[in-house]
Amino acid sequence: QLRIVESGGGLVQPGGSLRLSCEISGDTWQFYTIAWFHQAPGKERQGIACINNFGDHMNYVESVKDRFAISKDGAKGTVFLRMNSLKPADTGVYYCAARNLWICSNGIPIDGDAWGKGTQVTVSS
């Protein structure tokens, strides 16, 4: 099982930026996808971005495309989510999850097989 720890959340003004980090360690799978999920207050958790474990394929939900960017450190087992032009609607808990045997380019995972505990992002003046 993978160990996943998110970090980087905090309070930011509308239009600001944050970079979230997802540290992945432990027993890794052969082929998997890392995805970021967003859960707004009172709403269902939604997958917003993913990257395959090789870091060469990414996918985004339309609401964050061109604002957020997912990437993987080629030298470390860390996945980042750069969030620009943040809006109050982006407020919520951001979770990092690993989905085994999933092709990111085919779509963002609807669920994960291993989860972090999340990091809070608040976009407010």
C-alpha positions in Angstrom: 0.0 0.0 0.0 1.2 3.5 -0.8 1.6 6.2 1.8 0.3 9.6 0.7 0.7 12.9 2.5 -0.6 16.2 1.1 0.7 19.6 2.1 0.7 23.2 0.9 -2.8 24.3 1.7 -3.7 27.5 3.4 -5.5 30.8 3.1 -5.1 32.8 -0.1 -6.8 35.8 -1.7 -8.9 35.5 -4.8 -6.6 35.6 -7.8 -3.7 34.2 -5.8 -1.8 31.0 -6.2 -0.9 28.0 -4.2 1.2 24.9 -4.8 0.1 21.7 -3.2 2.4 18.8 -2.8 1.6 15.1 -2.7 4.4 12.9 -1.2 4.1 9.3 -2.2 6.1 6.6 -0.5 5.9 3.0 0.7 5.2 0.0 -1.5 4.5 1.2 -5.0 2.4 -0.4 -7.6 3.7 -1.2 -11.1 1.4 1.1 -13.0 -0.9 3.7 -11.4 -2.3 7.2 -11.6 -2.1 10.0 -9.1 -5.1 12.2 -8.9 -6.1 15.3 -7.0 -9.6 15.5 -5.7 -11.5 18.6 -4.5 -14.3 18.6 -2.0 -16.0 21.9 -1.6 -17.9 22.5 1.6 -21.2 20.6 1.5 -20.4 19.1 -1.9 -19.2 15.7 -3.2 -15.6 15.0 -3.7 -14.6 15.5 -7.3 -11.5 14.4 -9.2 -9.9 17.5 -10.8 -6.6 16.4 -12.2 -4.4 13.3 -12.7 -1.0 12.3 -13.8 0.3 8.9 -14.5 3.2 7.5 -12.5 5.6 8.1 -15.3 4.7 11.8 -15.3 4.1 12.0 -19.1 0.3 12.1 -19.3 -2.0 14.5 -17.5 -5.7 15.2 -17.5 -7.9 17.9 -16.0 -11.5 18.6 -15.3 -12.8 21.6 -17.3 -13.3 23.8 -14.3 -9.6 23.9 -13.5 -8.0 23.5 -16.9 -5.7 26.4 -17.8 -5.6 27.5 -14.1 -4.2 24.4 -12.4 -1.2 22.3 -13.5 -0.3 18.9 -12.2 3.3 17.7 -12.4 5.6 15.1 -11.1 9.1 15.5 -9.9 11.3 13.4 -12.0 13.8 12.8 -9.3 11.4 12.3 -6.4 8.1 10.6 -5.8 6.3 13.9 -5.4 3.3 15.2 -7.3 2.5 18.9 -7.4 -0.7 20.8 -8.1 0.0 24.4 -9.0 -3.2 26.4 -8.6 -3.4 29.9 -10.2 -6.2 32.4 -10.4 -7.9 30.9 -7.4 -11.5 31.6 -6.9 -13.7 31.3 -3.7 -15.3 28.3 -5.4 -11.9 26.5 -5.2 -12.2 26.6 -1.4 -12.3 23.1 0.2 -10.2 20.1 1.1 -7.8 18.8 -1.6 -7.0 15.2 -1.5 -4.3 13.3 -3.2 -5.1 9.7 -4.2 -3.5 6.9 -6.1 -5.5 4.7 -8.4 -4.0 1.4 -9.3 -4.1 0.1 -12.9 -5.6 3.4 -14.3 -4.7 5.2 -17.4 -4.8 8.9 -16.6 -5.1 10.0 -20.3 -8.4 8.1 -20.5 -9.9 10.1 -17.8 -9.6 11.3 -14.2 -10.2 8.6 -11.7 -13.5 8.5 -10.1 -12.0 7.1 -6.9 -8.7 6.1 -5.4 -7.2 3.0 -3.9 -4.9 4.9 -1.5 -5.7 8.3 0.0 -4.1 11.1 1.8 -5.9 12.9 4.6 -6.2 16.1 2.6 -5.1 19.7 2.9 -7.4 22.7 3.4 -7.5 25.5 0.9 -9.4 28.6 1.6 -9.8 31.3 -1.0 -11.1 34.5 0.7 -10.3 38.2 0.9 
